[in-house]
């Protein structure tokens, strides 16, 4: 879903990535309908922030498939 077009202050960044990561970002842009590679990065940062804020010793992140099978997600923040 495209982000609403809002005027807000921005900062320009230069990001050096391998060709494989650039291709992955482009693939994700196309598959998710993101407007740009910047949008892919913003969405990735939102997910990263969510996981960072929600994970602690008492919480677990799991992926549940359509059959109800759970797979724990192990995040390494080091």
N, C-alpha and C positions, 0 to 999 in steps of 0.2 A: 504494500500500500504506500503510495507516495506521501511524503511529508507535506504538511500545509506550507505554502509559500509565505514565510514570515520574515520580515526584516529584522535581523538580529546581528549583533556584532560577531564577527568570526575571526579566526586566526588561521593563517595559511601555514601548512606543515609540508615538509618534504620527507617522503618515506622511501627508503631504499629497501627493496624486496627482491628476492630471487625471481627469475622468470616463472618458476612453478607456482609461487605464491601469487604473483600477478595474475596468472591464468586462473588460479583458484578463485581469486577475488572477482575476476570477470565472469567466471561461471556462476558464482553465487549471485552476482548482480543480475545476470540474465534469468536464472532460475527463480529468484525471489521477486523479480520485478522492481528492484531498487533503481532509483533514478541515476545513480552514479557510484563510482568506487568509494567516494566519500560517504555515501549513504551506507554502503556495506560496512565500512569502518565504524560509523556511528552505531549501527545495529549491533555489531560485534562488541563494542564497548558497553552497550546497554546490557547485553547478556553477561559479559564479564563482571560488570558491577553487581548485577543481580546475584550471581553465584558467590561473589566475594562477600556481599552483605548477608546472604542467607546461610552460608556454611559456617558451622562451628561444631564443637564436639557433640552437641545434642541433635544435630540435624543431618539427614542423609539425602542425597540426590539419587533418584532412581529413574530408570527408563522402563516403562511398562508397555509391553507389546500388546497387540490386539487379542492374544490368547490369555492375557493376565499374567504373563511371566515377567518377573522383575529382574533387571540387571542394574546393580549398583554402579554409580559413576564415581570413580576415584579421581579427585582433583589434586594435583601437586602444585602448591603455590610457592615452592622454593625457587 
